[in-house]
Amino acid sequence: MKLVEHLGKRLLARGGIPVPRGEVATTAEDARRIAEELGGPVVVKAQILAPGRGKRGGILLADTPEKAQEAAASLLGRSFEPETCREVLVEERLDIDRELYASFMVDAPKRRLSLILTRHGGGDVEEVFRERPDEVVVAPIGAFERFYPFKGRELALQMGLSGKAVVKVGDAITKLVAFGRANDCRLAEINPLVITKDEKVIAADAVMNVDEDAHFRLKWMKEFGLSMEEERPRQPTERELEAAEIDRVDYRGSVHYQDLDENGDVGTVTVGSGFSITMLDVLGNFGLKPANFCDCSGSPPADKVYKSCKLVLGIPGIKAFLFVSGVMTQDLTVTAEGIIKAWKELKPTIPFLVKLAGNRDREAYQMMVEAGLPHVYPRETPVETIVEDCVRLIEEGGR
């Protein structure tokens, strides 16, 4: 699970690593107020997970509160594909002397923890990794090895630092290792780790990726108002959080949900992850844009199927609903029960097409026909035929 910058910095500060003074704003007016309270030049940063934020204009400088308000207004609501900026971090502007790079990571291929360090941090650090690997320090850490402060200072020396910077950066490295371990981080990256002109060492940015399987140990998640999510390239949407809550309440089966296109034509629920991805490709082949991905498999109870259908039917602007399964072992009469409940209670006004294949599919088909569902297909029907019907129904404006 990735954390946006301001949450990562809150954790770093708890781990004893200094961060700039700042606060999150959700409106331009809030940004102005925060800038006034900070009392000096500020940086306004889009709080998104999408990569390349700085190069895409997601970090703006402001010398006055009025400029901070303007900067926030230009960022809030702006699309940084695949994400839209909903909040900004307004923080004090640092008087920077040097920018370093420091990260703690799980090196899965080598089955170890590693520190990656260089004295050339900032926006072009990838070029340093690629073109000057001799200036990058890679230090493996034993899983059960105690990381003493002198090791942090040794690594600071290897980075090419000298004087007071060795002690202060060494201390930050030592705390970063302790932080990464304590918070089950797959990645804890500080870029840049800044040395200011008055010789302070401050984490000017933070990228955190936490192991979702360790959520039961991470007590701060509840305090931060977070639920453990699978890793995504952006922050979860409200529907994605709702799907996670459906799974949390009932462990039977699963609801793997992802919003794809806010202007999508078709809301989909499918059974079987591989088949689900193929289904999205078929829709694209017929010129339809899927609004979402939703795999409801693993023998979920009828109520969970119903909730999945309800979630997808609630997507604004969709022109059709499609529930299709691959050949499944789960009892499809239970699946059909949930689909029928959604049809009867929600009374969709858009085309509602269903095909189930697999265990007890004949009985499931008969149940849905007798319940009055208008577009139910037996297992022999090719998926392409169903999508062709979907296109036709959308064009005709029918149900």
C-alpha positions as CSV (number, residue, x, y, z in Angstrom):
1,M,0.0,0.0,0.0
2,K,1.4,3.3,-1.1
3,L,1.1,6.4,1.1
4,V,0.8,10.0,-0.1
5,E,3.6,12.3,0.9
6,H,2.0,14.0,3.9
7,L,1.2,10.7,5.6
8,G,4.7,9.4,4.9
9,K,6.1,12.5,6.5
10,R,3.9,12.1,9.6
11,L,5.4,8.7,10.1
12,L,9.0,9.9,9.4
13,A,8.6,12.6,12.0
14,R,7.5,10.0,14.5
15,G,10.6,8.0,13.7
16,G,12.8,11.0,14.6
17,I,13.6,12.2,11.1
18,P,12.9,16.0,10.7
19,V,10.4,17.1,8.1
20,P,9.4,20.6,7.0
21,R,6.6,22.4,8.8
22,G,3.4,22.2,6.8
23,E,-0.3,21.2,6.6
24,V,-2.7,19.6,4.2
25,A,-5.3,21.8,2.4
26,T,-8.4,20.7,0.4
27,T,-9.3,24.2,-0.7
28,A,-7.4,27.2,-2.1
29,E,-8.6,29.2,0.9
30,D,-7.1,26.7,3.3
31,A,-3.8,26.9,1.4
32,R,-3.7,30.6,1.9
33,R,-4.4,30.3,5.6
34,I,-1.6,27.7,6.1
35,A,0.8,29.9,4.2
36,E,0.0,32.8,6.4
37,E,0.5,30.7,9.5
38,L,3.9,29.5,8.2
39,G,5.0,33.1,7.7
40,G,7.3,32.9,4.7
41,P,7.8,31.4,1.2
42,V,6.1,28.0,0.8
43,V,5.9,25.0,-1.5
44,V,2.5,23.8,-2.7
45,K,2.5,20.1,-3.6
46,A,-0.2,17.9,-5.2
47,Q,-0.8,14.9,-2.9
48,I,-1.0,12.1,-5.5
49,L,0.6,8.8,-6.0
50,A,1.0,9.2,-9.8
51,P,4.7,9.2,-10.8
52,G,6.6,12.2,-12.1
53,R,4.7,14.7,-10.1
54,G,7.4,17.4,-10.2
55,K,8.1,17.2,-13.9
56,R,4.3,17.3,-14.5
57,G,3.9,20.6,-12.7
58,G,2.6,19.2,-9.4
59,I,5.0,21.1,-7.2
60,L,4.7,24.9,-7.2
61,L,6.6,27.7,-5.3
62,A,4.7,30.6,-3.7
63,D,6.3,33.6,-2.1
64,T,3.1,35.0,-0.5
65,P,-0.2,33.6,0.9
66,E,-2.0,35.0,-2.2
67,K,0.4,33.0,-4.5
68,A,-0.1,29.9,-2.4
69,Q,-3.9,30.3,-2.9
70,E,-3.4,30.6,-6.6
71,A,-1.1,27.6,-6.7
72,A,-3.5,25.4,-4.8
73,A,-6.4,26.5,-7.0
74,S,-4.4,25.4,-10.1
75,L,-3.7,22.0,-8.6
76,L,-6.9,21.0,-6.9
77,G,-9.2,19.1,-9.2
78,R,-6.4,18.8,-11.9
79,S,-5.9,15.4,-13.5
80,F,-2.5,13.8,-13.2
81,E,-3.4,10.6,-15.0
82,P,-4.4,8.2,-13.6
83,E,-5.3,10.3,-10.6
84,T,-7.0,13.6,-9.8
85,C,-5.5,15.9,-7.2
86,R,-7.9,16.3,-4.2
87,E,-5.5,17.8,-1.6
88,V,-2.3,19.7,-1.5
89,L,0.5,19.9,1.1
90,V,1.5,23.5,1.9
91,E,4.9,23.5,3.7
92,E,7.7,25.9,4.4
93,R,10.3,26.4,1.7
94,L,13.7,25.1,2.8
95,D,17.0,27.0,2.3
96,I,18.7,24.1,0.5
97,D,22.4,23.7,0.3
98,R,22.6,20.0,-0.9
99,E,20.1,17.4,-2.0
100,L,20.8,13.7,-1.2
101,Y,18.9,10.5,-1.8
102,A,18.2,7.7,0.8
103,S,15.9,4.7,0.6
104,F,15.3,1.6,2.6
105,M,13.8,-1.3,0.6
106,V,13.0,-4.9,0.5
107,D,15.1,-6.4,-2.3
108,A,12.8,-9.4,-3.0
109,P,15.0,-11.0,-5.8
110,K,17.9,-11.2,-3.4
111,R,15.8,-11.9,-0.3
112,R,17.3,-9.1,1.7
113,L,16.9,-5.6,3.0
114,S,18.9,-2.9,1.3
115,L,19.9,0.8,1.7
116,I,20.4,2.8,-1.5
117,L,22.2,6.1,-1.0
118,T,23.7,8.8,-3.2
119,R,24.9,12.4,-2.6
120,H,23.2,13.4,-5.9
121,G,19.5,13.5,-5.0
122,G,16.6,15.4,-6.5
123,G,14.5,15.0,-9.6
124,D,17.2,13.6,-11.8
125,V,18.3,10.8,-9.5
126,E,17.3,8.1,-12.0
127,E,20.0,9.5,-14.3
128,V,22.5,9.1,-11.5
129,F,21.5,5.4,-11.1
130,R,21.7,4.8,-14.8
131,E,24.8,6.8,-15.8
132,R,26.9,7.1,-12.7
133,P,26.3,3.9,-10.7
134,D,29.8,4.2,-9.1
135,E,28.3,7.2,-7.1
136,V,25.5,5.1,-5.7
137,V,26.0,3.2,-2.4
138,V,24.1,0.0,-2.1
139,A,24.3,-1.6,1.4
140,P,22.7,-4.9,2.2
141,I,21.2,-5.3,5.6
142,G,20.7,-8.7,7.3
143,A,17.1,-9.4,8.3
144,F,18.1,-9.9,11.9
145,E,21.2,-7.8,11.9
146,R,21.2,-4.9,14.4
147,F,22.0,-1.6,12.6
148,Y,24.3,0.4,14.9
149,P,24.7,4.2,14.5
150,F,28.3,3.9,13.5
151,K,27.2,2.0,10.4
152,G,25.1,5.0,9.4
153,R,28.1,7.2,9.7
154,E,30.2,4.8,7.7
155,L,27.7,4.9,4.9
156,A,27.6,8.7,5.0
157,L,31.3,8.7,4.5
158,Q,30.9,6.3,1.6
159,M,28.5,8.8,0.0
160,G,31.3,11.3,-0.1
161,L,30.1,13.5,2.8
162,S,32.4,15.1,5.3
163,G,32.3,17.2,8.5
164,K,29.1,17.6,10.5
165,A,27.1,16.2,7.6
166,V,28.6,12.7,8.3
167,V,27.1,12.6,11.8
168,K,23.7,14.2,10.9
169,V,23.2,12.2,7.7
170,G,24.4,9.0,9.4
171,D,21.9,9.6,12.2
172,A,19.1,10.0,9.5
173,I,20.2,6.8,7.8
174,T,20.1,4.9,11.1
175,K,16.7,6.1,11.9
176,L,15.5,5.3,8.3
177,V,16.5,1.7,8.8
178,A,14.7,1.5,12.2
179,F,11.7,3.2,10.6
180,G,11.5,0.9,7.6
181,R,11.6,-2.2,9.8
182,A,9.1,-0.9,12.4
183,N,6.6,0.0,9.7
184,D,7.0,-3.1,7.5
185,C,8.0,-0.9,4.5
186,R,8.6,-2.4,1.2
187,L,10.0,1.0,0.3
188,A,10.8,4.0,2.4
189,E,12.3,6.6,0.1
190,I,13.5,10.2,1.0
191,N,14.3,12.2,-2.2
192,P,15.6,14.7,-1.5
193,L,17.1,14.3,1.9
194,V,18.1,17.9,2.2
195,I,21.1,19.6,4.0
196,T,20.1,23.2,4.6
197,K,22.5,26.1,4.6
198,D,22.3,26.1,8.4
199,E,23.4,22.4,8.3
200,K,20.1,20.8,9.3
201,V,19.2,17.5,7.7
202,I,15.5,17.3,6.7
203,A,13.3,14.9,4.7
204,A,11.9,17.2,1.9
205,D,9.9,14.4,0.4
206,A,8.7,10.9,1.3
207,V,7.6,7.9,-0.7
208,M,6.3,5.0,1.4
209,N,5.1,1.6,0.3
210,V,3.9,-0.5,3.2
211,D,3.4,-4.3,3.1
212,E,-0.4,-4.8,3.2
213,D,0.0,-8.2,4.8
214,A,1.4,-6.5,7.9
215,H,-1.7,-4.3,8.6
216,F,-2.5,-6.0,11.8
217,R,0.8,-4.7,13.3
218,L,0.4,-1.1,12.1
219,K,-1.7,0.5,14.8
220,W,-1.2,4.0,13.2
221,M,-3.4,3.0,10.2
222,K,-6.6,3.4,12.2
223,E,-5.4,6.7,13.6
224,F,-4.7,7.9,10.1
225,G,-8.1,6.8,8.9
226,L,-6.7,4.2,6.5
227,S,-7.8,0.8,5.6
228,M,-5.3,-1.6,4.1
229,E,-5.5,-1.7,0.4
230,E,-3.8,-3.6,-2.3
231,E,-1.1,-1.6,-4.0
232,R,-2.4,0.9,-6.6
233,P,-0.9,3.6,-8.8
234,R,-3.2,6.2,-7.1
235,Q,-5.3,6.7,-4.1
236,P,-8.4,4.5,-3.8
237,T,-11.7,5.9,-4.9
238,E,-14.8,5.8,-2.7
239,R,-16.2,2.8,-4.6
240,E,-12.8,0.9,-4.3
241,L,-12.9,1.6,-0.5
242,E,-16.5,0.4,-0.4
243,A,-15.5,-2.9,-2.2
244,A,-12.7,-3.4,0.4
245,E,-15.3,-3.0,3.1
246,I,-17.5,-5.6,1.5
247,D,-14.6,-8.0,1.7
248,R,-13.7,-7.0,5.2
249,V,-17.2,-7.7,6.5
250,D,-17.5,-11.1,4.9
251,Y,-14.4,-13.1,4.2
252,R,-16.2,-15.7,1.9
253,G,-15.2,-15.1,-1.7
254,S,-13.8,-11.8,-2.9
255,V,-14.6,-8.6,-4.6
256,H,-11.6,-7.3,-6.5
257,Y,-12.7,-3.9,-7.7
258,Q,-11.0,-1.1,-9.6
259,D,-12.4,2.0,-11.2
260,L,-11.0,2.3,-14.8
261,D,-12.7,5.1,-16.8
262,E,-15.1,7.7,-15.3
263,N,-16.6,8.1,-18.8
264,G,-16.9,4.3,-19.3
265,D,-19.9,2.8,-21.2
266,V,-20.3,-0.5,-19.4
267,G,-20.3,-1.5,-15.7
268,T,-19.0,-5.1,-15.4
269,V,-19.0,-7.8,-12.8
270,T,-17.2,-11.0,-13.8
271,V,-16.1,-14.3,-12.2
272,G,-12.5,-15.4,-12.6
273,S,-9.7,-12.9,-12.7
274,G,-8.1,-14.1,-15.9
275,F,-11.5,-14.3,-17.7
276,S,-12.3,-10.8,-16.2
277,I,-9.3,-9.2,-17.9
278,T,-10.1,-11.0,-21.2
279,M,-13.7,-9.6,-20.9
280,L,-12.3,-6.1,-20.8
281,D,-10.4,-6.7,-24.0
282,V,-13.6,-8.1,-25.7
283,L,-15.5,-4.9,-24.8
284,G,-12.7,-2.8,-26.3
285,N,-12.8,-4.8,-29.5
286,F,-16.4,-3.8,-29.9
287,G,-15.8,-0.1,-29.2
288,L,-17.1,-0.1,-25.6
289,K,-15.2,1.4,-22.7
290,P,-15.4,-0.6,-19.5
291,A,-16.0,1.8,-16.5
292,N,-14.5,-0.7,-14.0
293,F,-13.0,-4.0,-13.2
294,C,-14.9,-6.2,-10.7
295,D,-14.0,-9.9,-10.2
296,C,-16.5,-11.5,-7.8
297,S,-15.3,-15.1,-7.4
298,G,-14.2,-17.6,-4.8
299,S,-17.7,-18.8,-4.0
300,P,-19.1,-15.6,-2.5
301,P,-22.5,-15.8,-0.7
302,A,-25.5,-14.4,-2.5
303,D,-25.5,-11.2,-0.5
304,K,-21.9,-10.4,-1.5
305,V,-22.8,-10.9,-5.2
306,Y,-25.8,-8.6,-4.6
307,K,-23.6,-5.9,-3.0
308,S,-21.1,-6.2,-5.9
309,C,-23.9,-5.7,-8.5
310,K,-25.2,-2.7,-6.4
311,L,-21.8,-1.2,-6.3
312,V,-21.3,-1.4,-10.1
313,L,-24.9,-0.3,-10.9
314,G,-24.1,2.8,-8.9
315,I,-21.4,4.0,-11.3
316,P,-22.6,7.3,-12.7
317,G,-23.2,7.5,-16.5
318,I,-22.9,3.8,-17.4
319,K,-25.1,2.8,-20.3
320,A,-25.2,-1.0,-19.6
321,F,-24.5,-3.6,-17.0
322,L,-22.8,-6.9,-17.8
323,F,-22.4,-9.9,-15.5
324,V,-20.5,-12.7,-17.2
325,S,-18.6,-15.7,-15.8
326,G,-16.0,-18.0,-17.1
327,V,-16.4,-21.7,-16.5
328,M,-16.5,-21.7,-12.7
329,T,-16.7,-24.4,-9.9
330,Q,-18.6,-22.1,-7.5
331,D,-22.3,-22.9,-7.1
332,L,-23.8,-20.5,-9.7
333,T,-27.3,-20.8,-8.2
334,V,-26.0,-18.9,-5.3
335,T,-24.5,-16.3,-7.7
336,A,-27.8,-16.1,-9.5
337,E,-29.6,-15.5,-6.3
338,G,-27.5,-12.4,-5.7
339,I,-28.0,-11.2,-9.2
340,I,-31.8,-11.6,-9.0
341,K,-31.9,-9.7,-5.8
342,A,-30.0,-6.8,-7.4
343,W,-32.3,-6.8,-10.4
344,K,-35.5,-6.8,-8.4
345,E,-34.5,-4.3,-5.7
346,L,-32.5,-1.8,-7.8
347,K,-34.7,-1.9,-10.9
348,P,-32.0,-0.8,-13.3
349,T,-33.1,1.3,-16.2
350,I,-30.1,0.3,-18.4
351,P,-29.6,-3.0,-20.3
352,F,-28.8,-5.7,-17.8
353,L,-27.1,-8.7,-19.4
354,V,-26.1,-11.9,-17.6
355,K,-24.3,-15.2,-18.6
356,L,-23.1,-17.8,-16.2
357,A,-21.2,-20.9,-17.0
358,G,-20.0,-23.8,-14.8
359,N,-21.3,-25.6,-11.7
360,R,-25.1,-25.7,-11.8
361,D,-25.3,-23.1,-14.6
362,R,-28.5,-24.7,-16.0
363,E,-30.4,-24.2,-12.7
364,A,-29.0,-20.7,-12.4
365,Y,-30.1,-19.9,-15.9
366,Q,-33.6,-21.1,-15.2
367,M,-33.8,-19.2,-12.0
368,M,-33.0,-15.9,-13.7
369,V,-35.4,-16.6,-16.6
370,E,-38.3,-17.3,-14.2
371,A,-37.4,-14.2,-12.2
372,G,-38.0,-12.1,-15.3
373,L,-34.4,-10.9,-16.1
374,P,-34.7,-9.7,-19.8
375,H,-31.2,-10.7,-21.1
376,V,-30.0,-14.0,-19.8
377,Y,-27.8,-16.3,-21.9
378,P,-27.1,-20.0,-21.6
379,R,-23.6,-21.2,-21.2
380,E,-23.2,-22.0,-25.0
381,T,-23.6,-18.4,-26.0
382,P,-20.3,-16.8,-27.1
383,V,-19.2,-13.8,-25.2
384,E,-18.9,-11.8,-28.5
385,T,-22.6,-12.4,-29.1
386,I,-23.5,-11.0,-25.7
387,V,-21.3,-7.9,-26.3
388,E,-22.9,-7.4,-29.7
389,D,-26.3,-7.4,-28.1
390,C,-25.0,-4.9,-25.5
391,V,-23.9,-2.6,-28.3
392,R,-27.2,-2.9,-30.0
393,L,-29.2,-2.2,-26.9
394,I,-27.2,0.8,-26.0
395,E,-27.7,2.2,-29.5
396,E,-31.4,1.5,-29.4
397,G,-31.7,3.0,-25.9
398,G,-33.5,-0.1,-24.7
399,R,-33.4,-2.2,-21.6
